[in-house]
Amino acid sequence: KMSHSFNNDYLNIGEKEKTLQQVLNDFHSGRMQAFGGSCTFEKLEKVRNMQEALAVKHLKIDASKTGTLHDDAQSLEKFEEIMDDLCTLSGEIKKLHES
């Protein structure tokens, strides 16, 4: 049987509200950063676009697949292309964490 517990400590609601308001203010001012100071939205968008392109390629290969991967040289070539793109994407994600 599952049970739920709730925080019924109403004494520090004002303090929690103040802390949450500060987090919101930090977010809106740009002081809150997930990956460090040099990570921009442009870099994040680049990674997202790379992820989307990789997913599209993968779906196209799956949709056009005529035989098994090992029997179809063209599919193998496309698979290798996807793996190269995946390595590139991985490198870009690592750069986000290094900044």
PyMOL commands that set and color helices and strands:
alter all, ss='L'
color gray80, all
select helices_A, chain A and resi 10-29+41-64+73-98
alter helices_A, ss='H'
color red, helices_A
deselect
rebuild
show_as cartoon
